Amino acid sequence: MNVERLRGVALKRTSRGAVWQHPLFKAVAPAVDAADAAVRAARGLSHLPKFSMRSRAMGPTHQFGGLHFVASGRATAAQIRDMTGLRPDEDVLEIGCSVGRIALALAEYLQPGRYTGTDIDRRAIAACLTNPKLESFRFEAQDVFSLVYNPGGRAQGRDYVFPFPDASFDVVFLTSVFTHMLPDDIAQYAREIRRMLRPGGRLLCSVLAEEGRDLAALPVARDGYRLRSAEFPENAVAYPLAEIDRLMAGAGMDRSDGGGAAAWAPPADDHLRSLMEQDLLLYVPRR
Ligand SMILES: C[S@@+](CC[C@H](N)C(=O)[O-])C[C@H]1O[C@@H](n2cnc3c(N)ncnc32)[C@H](O)[C@@H]1O
């Protein structure tokens, strides 16, 4: 029996390639949510989204009880602050914010600055809008198609125009989002980000750079990128760094970290390093 083949068939028939969409996950989620809520209450973490929602942002591994969600959010927020030089009085846009993993970590820092989060996952945005710790932040759902994350979406990423004025943000960031997007969609997001950035603005994004990576996990080679699954392209997409640079250059942004990909800095927790395994890249508008 070929277990990998069986697993592939099961995934294809029952989900769109994400664990949290699998019927088995959905069947056990209510019980796990209830137990998780009790543990979080004892830890003073009742404000976190429930287990099944947190799993939409980072997968279910290590999510139970909420500590990992908080630690990883803080670590990522710290890295965003370090790499972009984000000041507490600046305006920030996070694209693909999911249930607010990083927003929660920025909530106390970003005063009097403003935070806007968007995502194509309406349920995740609803969780942010009802989170008492995120009351001063703004969230918008994007009606954009993704076979994995939003199969009912009406707009295509390659045509999408964000509902925000020109030059309205100092920092835009996306973590683990371009890793689920195809080149034409990234190119349009890059044009939009360039439009929305103020002079002196910064874009921080994480990517699955092909360089230094075991490409066996991304076996489907396409023109200029690689996929984990041909059936569900948005499940995971990897690019050579030069291709990401080309897409950003086409929108008028250049890499500002000296040419090398900075490794995603995890907190002192080996699980986080192996979970994320992404590369953070900083871009600035061309003068
Ligand atoms: C792996 S999760 C990461 C969530 C969050 N950025 C974090 O680091 O906790 C990927 C997120 O990207 C969102 N996403 C996928 N494609 C997108 C697109 N084209 N535009 C905006 N968000 C997208 C998904 O809905 C999902 O919430």
The ligand as a Gaussian input file, in Angstrom:
#p B3LYP/6-31G(d) Opt

LIG

0 1
 C       -0.663000      30.706000       6.710000
 S       -1.882000      31.912000       6.999000
 C       -0.901000      33.207000       7.770000
 C       -1.738000      34.155000       8.567000
 C       -0.996000      35.353000       9.189000
 N       -0.339000      36.140000       8.199000
 C       -0.014000      34.910000      10.239000
 O        1.194000      34.952000       9.973000
 O       -0.461000      34.514000      11.324000
 C       -2.155000      32.567000       5.376000
 C       -3.199000      33.652000       5.356000
 O       -3.139000      34.322000       4.095000
 C       -4.446000      34.573000       3.658000
 N       -4.398000      34.716000       2.205000
 C       -4.182000      33.741000       1.291000
 N       -4.222000      34.259000       0.046000
 C       -4.466000      35.592000       0.191000
 C       -4.652000      36.658000      -0.720000
 N       -4.599000      36.464000      -2.042000
 N       -4.898000      37.894000      -0.217000
 C       -4.967000      38.102000       1.115000
 N       -4.826000      37.120000       2.031000
 C       -4.580000      35.881000       1.572000
 C       -5.236000      33.366000       4.144000
 O       -6.618000      33.597000       4.172000
 C       -4.625000      33.128000       5.514000
 O       -5.289000      33.863000       6.507000

